[in-house]
Amino acid sequence: MFKVSVLATGDSILTQRISSNPDTNFRDLVELVRGTDVSITNVEMVFPGRGRMASTTMHGIPLGAEPELLAEFEWLGIDICGMAQNHATDYGVSGLVSSIEALEARGLPYAGVGRTLSEARAPRYFDAPGCRVAYIAAGSSNARLSLAADPSVGDVGRPGIAPVRVQKTHYIRKDKFDELREIMAEAGVNVSATGTTAPGIHFPYPDKGVYDPPPAGGFSVEGVNFAPSDTSRVQTDALERDVAAVVASVREAARQADLVFVGLHCHEGQQGRWNTDTPAEFLQPLAHRLIDAGAHAVLAHGPHMLRGVELYRDRPICYSLGNFIFNVETFAAFPLEVYEQQGMPLMSTAADLFDVVNGYGKQPLFWESVVPRFTFEDGVLTGSEFHPITLGRHEPRSRRGCPRLASAEDGSRILHRLDELSKPFGAAIEIVRDGERCIGKLKSRD
């Protein structure tokens, strides 16, 4: 017999010490995290340390900070860190290895990355009161840039993340498809289905997002598939061999632990877009397969905003928990290419950059979220609490991004939005007033 509480957060991008923040609502949130048996966060950054070297495959801004900041996660009461995310190799495999070593030196359990692919996919275990908990993490967003590899003859393997690679297909209405093919061919695009001028040779090009051949009758252009269909649409599909690998990890963990949780980092939204409040087409089927394999909850993140929640087989699926810590505007420094890409002088600083790149503060959905806490008794979900948080969007840049429990007014608004987002998944959020705050309770929609 066991009863365990589990708390999960969305993405943590931590670039400064927040432990000195005296805000009462922040301190109450810290007590909530510390007072939970198992607390999990997704760390969307790396800690490469001195002598760091930016990768040539970076995208967006490289998210690297000093390893000493890991002490903040310990202070917060975080028990397990997910690390399978699209910035894992912003500072190359050496930067990722330095991050792994820094986590291990502190005894901070982590999942989703490793020195080899087998290590990255392996469940990580944590001993909670009266039971053993397993956590598995994987990432889909730009996974091709940072996927780990196992050793082979002459190779020692490659540090990286546990991937769920995806491939996008543009389905074009049949009466328009031949016209599209002709236009592309006239523009010099190779529209043969094989993707090569040498018959009998097919190798995928993972650096271009190409893994499997295009659907029947279609062709590929720089990693994007085009195929005829009855209706025009965009669809993102997960690579089956990666899905099968995560499912296998869940099945292994279910034999070794009392509770199994999976973290998925997925920026992808519907119609091939990123950072939207609706998940990509592949995410719900993937989450269902993980629950079917033995996961007690699937906890996704990535788009920096909330997505809906589902109860599947009486187990929760959070399609995105948004941001938890978002100090994204106070990184100490960036590689010179970042300033070059913005057309800025190469002697610019990070402060100069965020005077130019000021869109983060303009997106209100980046600065509010929820922190769910679930109670399991003998493996059965018996309670859920969704605690709304805000991240100080209107604070000065120096203090923005530190989470705090939301007021009753903000909390009610956030929970109402989560309820609306959960309707397509057949779930509802009951809003309960708790003193000066509001808490959400997960239930099936009648």
N, C-alpha and C positions, 0 to 999 in steps of 0.2 A: 504494500500500500504506500503510495507517495502522492504528495500534492506539491506542485512546483509552479511558480510564476515565471513567465518569460516576457521580456520587454525587447522590442525591436525598434530601430530607428532607420531613417533614410540615410542620405549621404552626409558624411562628415568631411568638410574641407576646412582644416584647422591650421591657421597660419600665425596665430599669436596665442599667448596664454590667456585663458578665460577664467581660470580658477580664482582670480582676484576680483571678479565681478561681484559687487555687493547686492545686486538687484534681488529682491525677495522672491519674485516669480522664477528667476533663474535658480536660486538656491532651493526652492521647493521642487523644481524639476530634477535637480541633482539628487535630492533625497529620494525622489521616486525611482530614479535609476539605481541608486545604491541599495534601496530597500527591496529590490526585485532579485529573485534567486539567480536568474540568468539574464544578462543584458548584452545585446548584440548591436553593433553598428557597422555600417559599410564605410570604409575609409577610401575616399576617392582621391588619393594622392599617394606620393611616395616620399621616402626619407633618405635621399641618396648620400647625404653627408658631404664632407670636404672632398674637393677634387672631382665634383660631379661633372658629367659631360652629357649635354642634351642629345637626344636621339635625332636622327634625320627623319624619322617617321612620326614626329610629333604632330598633333592636330589641335587646333585651338591654342590655349596657353598651356605650357608645361606646368604641372602641379607638383612642385617639389619643395619640401621644407626641411628644417633641421630635425634630426632624430630626437633631440631633447624634448620636442613637443609631444612625443608619445607619452610622456609623464602625465599630460593632461587627460588622456584617456584613462589611465590608471586612477587618477584623482576623481574622475567622474564616476567610476565604478563600472566601466565597460569590462565585460568578461571575455568576449570573443570579437575579433575584427574580421570582417570580410574584406578581401583585397582584390577580387577579380573584377577589374574595371578598366575602362578604356584609356586611363592615364598610367597604367602600371609600368610601362616601359618608356615614359617620357624622358627619362634619363638613362635609357638603354638597359640591357640586362644587368649591367654592373650596378646601376642605381637600384634596381629591384632587389638584387642580392643583398645590397647594403641595407635595404629596408627590412628584408627577411631577417638578417642578422641582428638588426636593432630590436625587432619584435622578440626574437628568441632570447636576446640578452636580458630583456625585461620579464621574460616568462609570460608574454601576452599571447594567448592562443590566436591563431589566424587561420583562414581558409581561403581557397580559391587561387592561390599562387604557390609556386614551388620551384625547386631547382630543376625539376623535370616535370613532364606532363603527368606522370603517375602521382607525384607528390601534390601537384596542383589540384588534381581531381579527388584526392583522398579525403574522406571525412575526418574532421578534427573533433576531438572529444573533450568534454568538460564535465567534471563531477559536481553535480548539483545536490542539494540535500535529499538524500534518499533515492537518487536515480542518476543515471548517466545520460548526458545530452550529446547528440552529434550535430555538427553544423557542416554543411556543404555549400560552396559558393562557386558560381560560374558567371561569365559575362558574355554578352552577344555583341555589344557595340564596338565596332572596329576591332573585333577579336583577332582578325587576321594580322594586325600589327604587333600583337604581343602574346600570341599563343605559345605555350610551353611545348617542348618536344622531349621524347624519351631517348635514351642512348641507343645507338646502333653501331654497327661495325665501324670503328674508327672515330665515332662521334661520342662525346660525353653527355649529350643531351643539351637542352637549352632552357634556362629559367624563363618563366612566363606565367600566364594565367590559364585556368581551366576554361576552354572556349565553348560557346554555343554559337558557331558561325551561322550567318544568315545570308541568303541570296535573294535579291529583289527581282521580280518579274513584272514587266509592264504587259498586261493583256490588252490587245488592241482588237476592236470590233472587226470581224472577219472581212466585211466589205471595205474596210480601210487598210487592212494589214498589207496587202500586196502593194498598195500605193506607198505606204511607209517604207517598205523594203526597197522599192524602186528609187525613192528619193534618197535614201541613205546610200544606196549603191552608186548613184550619180555623184554623191559627195565624196566618194572614195572609201566608204566604210565597207569592211569585209563582212558581208551578210550571209556567208555560208554557214550552215549549222555546225560544221566541224570546228570552226574558229581557226583553221589553219589551211595553208595552201598545199600541205603535204598529206595526201590521203593516207589513212591508217595510223596517224599520229594524233593522240589526244592526251595532253597533260594539262591539269588545271593550273591556273595562275593565281594562287592565293593572294599575292600582293595586289591584284586587281579585283579581288572578290569573286573569282571564278573557281568553282569547285566541281560541280556536276554539269553535264551538257544541258542546253536549254530544253524546255518542254518540246514535245513533238511538233514539228512544223515551224519551230521558232529559230531564233539566232541570238547571239550575244554580242554586245558592244561594250568593251572595257568593263567587263564584270556585271553588266546589267542585261538581263534576259528580256527578249521581246517574243511574244507568242500570240497566235490568233485565238479568239474566244468569242462567245456570243455577246459578251458585254465588255466594255473597256473599264479597266481597273488596275490598281497597283497591289501586288501581294508580296509579302515578305515571308519566306519559309526558312525554318531552321534546318541545318544540315543534320540528317537523320543519325549519322554515326556519332555526332557530338551529343545529341539528345539521348541516344542509347547509353553512352558513357556516363552521363549524369544519372540516368535511371539506375544503372548498375551500382553507382556509388551509394544511392539511396537504399537500394536493396541490401547492400553490404552493411550499411550503418544500422538498418532496421534489425539486423541480426546481432548487433554488438551494443546497441544503446536502447534506452527506454523511450526516448523522445528524439525525433529527427526533424531538423529544420533546414530549409534550403533558401539561400539568398541568390537572387538573379539580378544582374545589372543590365538593364535594357532601356536605352534611350529611345529605341525605335517605336514609332507610333503608326497609326493606320495611314494608308496611302503612301508609305515610304518616308513619311516625315519624321523628324526627331523632335523630342521635347514637347510633346502634346499630352493632353490629359486622357487620351484613349490609347490603349496598348496596341502594338502591332498584332497582325492576325495570328502569328505563331505562338503568342505568349499564353493564351488560355489553354489550348491543347497541351502545351508543354507542362503547364502547372498541373493540369489534371493528371497527366501521366506520372508526375512526381508524387502526387498524393496517392494515386493508385499503387505506386511502388512502395509506399510506406511512410512518406513524409507526413508529419503532423501539421505543418504549415509551410507555405511558400511566401517569402518576404522579398518583394521586388523593389527596385529603386532605379535611378538613372536619369529620368527626364527633369529632375529638379522641381517637380510639382506633383501634387496628389493625383492618383488615379483611383478607380473604384476598388471595392472589396467584394469578395465572394465567399460564401460558405459552400464548399463542395465536399460531400460525404461528411458533413458536420466538422470540417476542418477549414481553417481560414486561409484565404489567398489574398494578399495585399498586392495589387498590381503596380503600385508605386507609393512609397512612403515619403516622397519628396525630399526636402533638405532637413538636416538636423543641425549641423554647424556649417555656416556658409561665410567664412572669412575670405572669400575669393578675391577681394579687392586689396588685401594687405600682404600679398607675397613680397618678399624682400627684393627679389631681382629676377630677371628673365634673360634668356639667351638673346643675343643681338638680332637674330632673325625675327623675333617677335615684333620688335620696333620697326624693322625693315618692312615687314608685311603690312604695317599700318602707315607706311610712308613717313615715319618719324625719324628724326636724327638718331644716329646710332649711340650717341651719348645720353639718350633718354633714360629715365628711371621708371620704376614700377608706378610711382605716383603720377608721372607724366602719362603713362599708358592709360591709367584709369580715368584721367581727365578726358581722354579721347574715346576710350571704350567704356561708355557709361550706360549701356543698355541693361545691365543687371538690375539696377535700382528701378528701372522703368517697368519691370515685369512683376506685378504684385504677387503672382502665384509662386514665385521663387522664395518668398519670405514668410510663408505660413504652411503648416503641415499638421500631422498628428503623430503621436507616439503611442502605439498600441501595447497593451500589456494583457497577456493571456494567462489563464489559470488552467492547468491540466491536472486531473486526478486519475492516476493509474492509466495514463495515456488518453483520457477522454477530455475534450474541451468542456470545461464547466463554467467559465467566466471570461468576459472580455471587457476591456476598458480602452477607449480611444481618447487620449488626452490631447486636446488641441494646443499647438504651440505657435508663437510668432517669433520672428528673427530680427526685429528691430529695423525694418526697412527704412524708416525715416530718421534713424540715428545717423550721426556722422560716420563717415567711412571707417574711422578708427575703431568704432564700437559696433558696427553693423555685422550681423551674422551670428550673434550669440543667442541661443534659444532661451525662451522663457515660457512658462505656462500662460496660456491666453486668458484674458478677461472673459467674463461670462458673455458679453456682447460679441467679442471676436470669436470666442469658442463656439457659440451657437451658429454664427455665420459659417465658420469652417466646417462644422459637422453637418449642417444642412447641405453644403456643397458636396461633401463626401457621400451623403445619402443619395443625392441626385446622380453622382457618378457611379454609384453602386447599383442603381436600378437595372441597367442592362444585364447585370450578373445575378439578378434575382435576390439581392441582399438589401437590407435596410439598416439604417443607423438610428436607433432610438436615443434621443437626447435627454439627458437627466441633469437637473440642476444639482450641483454639489457645493453648497456654500456660495462663494463668490466666483465659482467657475462652473463650466459645463463638461460633462463626460459623455461619450458615445458608447452605446451597447450594440454589438453586432447581432443581428437576427435575420432569419429568412423573411423575404417580403411575402406577405399574404396575397 
